Amino acid sequence: MPRTALLALALLAPVGCVSPPPTGSFVEYRDGQTPTTRAVKCEADYALVAHDPTAAPGPFGRHHVGRGGVLGFRRAADGSLTAVAPGYAVALPPGAYSWEVVPESVPPLRERQWTEARRHFETAAKFTGMTFLVGCTTLLVLIVAL
């Protein structure tokens, strides 16, 4: 009985994009820091924003990034700073920058819940199908061997 309760809680726990989407800076870079990248958990539009007067003025536009896409900053071979997104890279002068979620681009909670539930169902269906296939193959081998 306790196992069932734990399983139910695990399935209901907010994961991925069901939990509230990030607000404010998703990935930041400040002059002198090590550039980093992060994988996106919630499909939405993200904007590259400059935070000080020495930074490039922009505008950099909005970039739609799906679940698993990577946003952030990296150093180029020559040591210059580059902002990266799927299908996008731009060299930046020293300064403070961040990738931020565009709030109105985040799907409503109900849509995020359905998407996450569908993703979990598809995973469970694949696992069940593979288990069924292995069981049938094993049974067939046993029948042929007899």
C-alpha positions in Angstrom: 0.0 0.0 0.0 2.7 2.6 0.8 4.4 1.8 -2.5 1.2 2.7 -4.4 0.9 6.0 -2.5 4.6 6.9 -3.3 4.1 6.0 -7.0 1.0 8.2 -7.1 2.8 11.1 -5.5 5.7 10.7 -8.0 3.4 10.8 -10.9 1.6 13.9 -9.6 4.8 15.8 -8.7 5.4 18.8 -10.9 8.2 18.0 -13.3 9.4 19.4 -16.5 7.1 22.1 -17.8 4.2 21.4 -15.5 5.8 23.3 -12.7 5.7 27.1 -13.1 8.1 28.2 -15.9 11.2 30.2 -14.9 10.8 33.9 -14.4 13.5 36.4 -14.8 16.9 35.3 -16.1 17.1 31.7 -17.3 20.9 31.9 -18.0 23.1 34.8 -17.1 26.5 36.0 -18.1 28.5 38.8 -16.4 31.9 40.0 -17.5 34.6 37.8 -15.9 32.3 34.8 -15.2 32.6 31.5 -16.9 30.0 31.2 -19.6 27.4 28.4 -19.1 24.5 26.8 -21.0 21.3 25.2 -19.7 18.8 22.8 -21.2 15.3 24.2 -21.5 12.5 22.2 -19.7 9.6 24.3 -20.8 9.0 25.1 -24.5 8.6 28.9 -24.9 10.1 32.0 -26.5 13.3 33.2 -24.9 14.9 36.7 -25.4 18.6 37.7 -25.1 18.8 40.8 -23.0 21.7 43.2 -22.4 22.0 44.5 -18.8 24.6 47.2 -18.9 25.6 50.2 -21.1 28.9 48.5 -22.2 26.9 45.5 -23.6 25.8 45.3 -27.2 22.5 47.3 -27.5 20.5 44.7 -29.3 17.7 44.0 -30.2 18.4 40.4 -30.3 14.9 39.2 -31.0 12.9 36.3 -29.6 13.9 32.7 -30.2 11.4 29.8 -29.8 13.1 27.0 -28.0 11.6 23.5 -27.5 12.1 21.2 -24.6 15.7 20.0 -24.4 17.0 22.9 -26.5 20.1 24.5 -25.0 20.5 28.2 -24.3 23.4 30.1 -22.8 26.8 31.5 -23.5 30.2 30.0 -24.5 33.7 31.2 -25.4 34.7 31.0 -29.1 38.1 29.7 -30.1 39.5 33.3 -30.1 38.2 33.9 -26.5 35.3 36.1 -27.5 31.8 35.6 -25.9 29.0 34.0 -28.0 25.4 33.7 -27.1 23.9 30.4 -28.3 20.4 29.0 -28.9 19.2 26.3 -31.3 20.1 27.5 -34.8 21.4 30.8 -33.4 24.8 32.1 -32.3 25.9 35.7 -32.0 29.3 37.2 -30.9 28.9 39.7 -28.1 31.2 42.3 -26.6 32.1 42.1 -22.9 29.1 43.0 -20.7 26.2 41.5 -18.7 23.6 39.5 -20.6 20.9 37.0 -19.9 18.4 34.7 -21.7 14.9 35.4 -20.3 11.6 33.7 -20.8 9.0 35.8 -22.6 6.0 35.3 -20.2 3.2 35.5 -22.8 4.8 32.7 -24.8 4.5 30.0 -22.1 1.5 27.7 -22.8 -1.3 27.7 -20.2 -1.0 25.3 -17.3 -3.7 22.9 -18.6 -1.9 22.6 -22.0 1.4 22.0 -20.2 -0.2 19.3 -18.0 -1.7 17.6 -21.1 1.6 17.7 -22.9 3.5 16.2 -19.9 0.8 13.5 -19.3 0.9 12.6 -23.0 4.7 12.3 -22.9 4.5 10.0 -19.8 1.8 7.9 -21.5 3.9 7.5 -24.6 6.9 6.4 -22.6 4.7 3.9 -20.7 3.2 2.6 -23.9 6.7 2.1 -25.5 7.8 0.2 -22.4 4.6 -1.9 -22.3 4.9 -2.7 -26.0 8.6 -3.7 -25.7 7.7 -6.0 -22.7 4.9 -7.6 -24.7 7.1 -8.1 -27.7 9.9 -9.7 -25.6 7.3 -12.0 -23.9 5.8 -13.1 -27.2 9.2 -13.7 -28.7 10.2 -15.8 -25.7 7.0 -17.8 -25.9 7.5 -18.4 -29.6 11.1 -19.6 -29.0 9.9 -22.0 -26.3 7.1 -23.4 -28.5 9.5 -23.9 -31.5 12.1 -25.5 -29.1 9.5 -28.1 -27.9 
